[in-house]
Amino acid sequence: MIIWLNGPFGGGKTTMAAELRTALSGAVIADPEGVGGLLRDALRGHEPHVRDYQAPPGVP
C-alpha cells in the first residue's frame, strides 16, 4: 500500500507521516527531496540548472 501525503509547506505532512509510521507496522517514509537528490546525482552533467524544490513552477 502506498499513502501519498500532499499539501502546502508547513501543513503537517511530516508529522502525519511520522504518526502513520508509528501506527502501521513495517511502514517506511520516502522523502521526495531524498529521491530528488538521488536523481540529481544520477543525472549530473545532463541538466544545466538544478531547480529549488520549493520554487514555484517557472522560477529557476
ABEGO torsion letter per residue (X at the ends): XBBBBBEBBGAGAAAAAAAAAAABBGBBBBBAAAAAAAAAAAABGABABBBBAABBBGBX
